[in-house]
Amino acid sequence: MKKLIIAIFLFTLIGILAAQTAQDEAITSLDNAKGLIKQNNYVKAQEEINYAQSKLSELLSEDLVKYIPDAPDGFKQDSKNAQGLGQMGGMMGSPNAITAKGDYTATTAANDESPASVHVTISIGGMLGKVAGFAALGQMYGGGAGTNNKSIRVAGYSGTLDYNASDKNGHLSLQIGDKTSVVIDGDNIANSDILKTFASKIDLAKLEKAF
């Protein structure tokens, strides 16, 4: 038990030091950029600004991954991570776009089938941050309407839910504010309530306020 406490403490300390380093590097790069602009060295100034931006993306990613929910009863979390999209984000409308992902697997499987799996994705900024809003518009105007597709609300936030009982696959998306989307996909899931359970474990109001 003592070793576990020490390990947790060291892990937390490493995370704090890493965040502080990223903050310091971002500040240093911005200071360097100011000096280079005064010297009319705009190319190098842009490089410093881009580096500072990458460090800010690291810090934002560390904040965003905290919103990936713990596994609900009957599931285990396989992985979670977050990253800035950089140039890819720029092509999608925002170089500051970031995304966090969590992967989960059911702890049991029925009738020797493959266990259910769920994937949670939270996207901030750019086109990905609006994808749930686009899905809702498609539902509203009939572009994605169908017997499996319905409008839902989770903790006051509107979204769409699509579940196919024949292949046990489902898709839930929620638009959080103007630039944040939460997308939850499930394979081999028994019903759509599983997706809503994952969504309910995310503090959506706090997520909107933070980003």
N, C-alpha and C positions, 0 to 999 in steps of 0.2 A: 504493500500500500504506500509506504514511504517513497519507494522508487517511482511509483506512478505519479505521486504528487510532485516530485522533483522534475520528472519528465514533462509534465503539463506546464510547470513553472518555466522551464527552459524553453519550451516551444512558444509560450506566450511572449517571453522576453525576446526571443529571436524575431518574432513577428513585429513587436514594437520597434526594435532596432532597425529592421528592414524598412518599416514605414518612415522612420525618422530620416534614414539615409535617402530615401526617394524624395522626401520633402526638401532636404538640404540640396540635393542635386538639382531639383527643379528651380529652387531659388537662385542657386549659383548660375545656372544656365540663363535665367532671365536677366540677372545682373550683367552677365557677359554680353547678352544681346543688346542691352542698353548702351554699353560702351562701344560695341561694333557699329551700332546705328549712328552714333556721334562721329565715328570715323568714316562714315559713308560706306562701310563694308556690309552691304545689305545681304549678300549671299551667305556669309558666315553668320550674320545675325539670324537669318532664317533657319539655319542649321541648329543654332542654339535654341531657338524658339521651338523647333520641332522636337528637339531632345527633351525640353522641359515639358512639352505636351505629352510625350510618351511616358514620362515619370508621373504626370498627373493621371494618366490613364491607369497606371499601375495602382495608384492610391484609390482611384474610384472603383477599380476592379475588386480591391480588397474590401471596400465597403459594400459593394453590390453582392458579393458571394455570401455575405451574412444573411441575405434574404432567401437564399435557397433553403427550403424547409427541411426539418428532420423527417425521417421516414415515419409514416403513421403505423399503427398496429398492423401486423401482417406483412410488412415490407422492411427491407434493409437498404440503406444507402450504399451504393457501390462507389460513387465518386461525386465530387463537386468542384467546380473551378470557374474562373472568370478571366476575361481578357479584353483589352482594348482592340478594336478592329482596325485601327490605323488607316492605311491607304484603302483597304477594302471598305471601311466605314465611310471614307470620303466619297467613294464611288456610289455609296448608298445614301448620300445626302448629309453625312456628318463625319468628319475625321475624328470627332471625340466619342463616337458611338462605342459602347461596351456591351458585352453580353455575358451572362452567367448561366451555367448549366448544372443540373443535378440528375444523376441516373440512379434508378431504384429497381430492385427485383423482389418479387414476392418470396416469402420464406417457405411457402408450400405451393405445390401444383396439384391440380385435380386430375384424376384419371391418367396419370403418367404423361400429361401434356407438358409443354414447355411452360415454365413459370411466367406469370404476368410480369411485365416490365413497364415502367413509367419514366418519362423524361420531362423534366421541367426546364424551361428556358425563359430567362428574364432579359429583355433587350431594352437598352436606353439609347435614344437618339437615332437620327436617320430614318430610313424606310422601315428598318426592323422594329424600331420603337413605335411605329404606327400600324404594324401589320394586323393587330387585333381590331383596330378601328376600321381598317379596310374590310376585314371579314364581316364586321357588323353591318357595314354599308351594303355589302353583297347580300347579306341576309335580309336587310330591310327592303331592298329593291328587287329581290327575287333572284339575284345572280347566283346565290348559293343555296337557295331554298330547296327543301326536300323533306321527306318523311323522317329522316334521321337528324335533321339539322334544326336546332331551336335556339331562341334567345334565352339567356339566363342572367341572373345577378348573383354575385358573391360579395358579401359584406358591403353592399351598396354599389358595386362596380358592375357595369354591364359587359356582356360578352356573348359568345356563341359556343354552342356545344354540339358536336356531331358524333354520334355513336352508332356503329353498325353491329347489331347483335349477332349476325350470321358469322362474321369473321372476328368478333370480339375486339375490334379496334376502335379507338376513340380519340377525339381531338377537342380540346377546350382552349379558348383564347379570351383574354380579358384586356381591355384597354384601361390603363391607369394614368389618368391625366392626358396631357397632349403628346408626350414623347416616350411613354413606357408601355411595353406590351409584356404580358405573361402568357406563355403558351405551354400547355401540358398535353403530351401525347401518351397514349397507352396501347399496349399490345397484349393480346390474350387476357384482357380484363373482363371480369364477369358482368360488370354493369358500369354505367356512366357515373354513378355515385362515387366511385373510386377517384375519378378525376376531380370531382368537386371537393372531395376530402383533402386532396393535396392542395388545391387552391385555398381552402379555408385555413390551412396551416401557415400561409404567408401573411404577414402583417401588411396588407395592401395600403392602408392609410399612411402608415409610417414610410413605406416605400415611395409613395407619391410625394410626401413631404421632403424626403431625403434627396430625391432626384428631380 
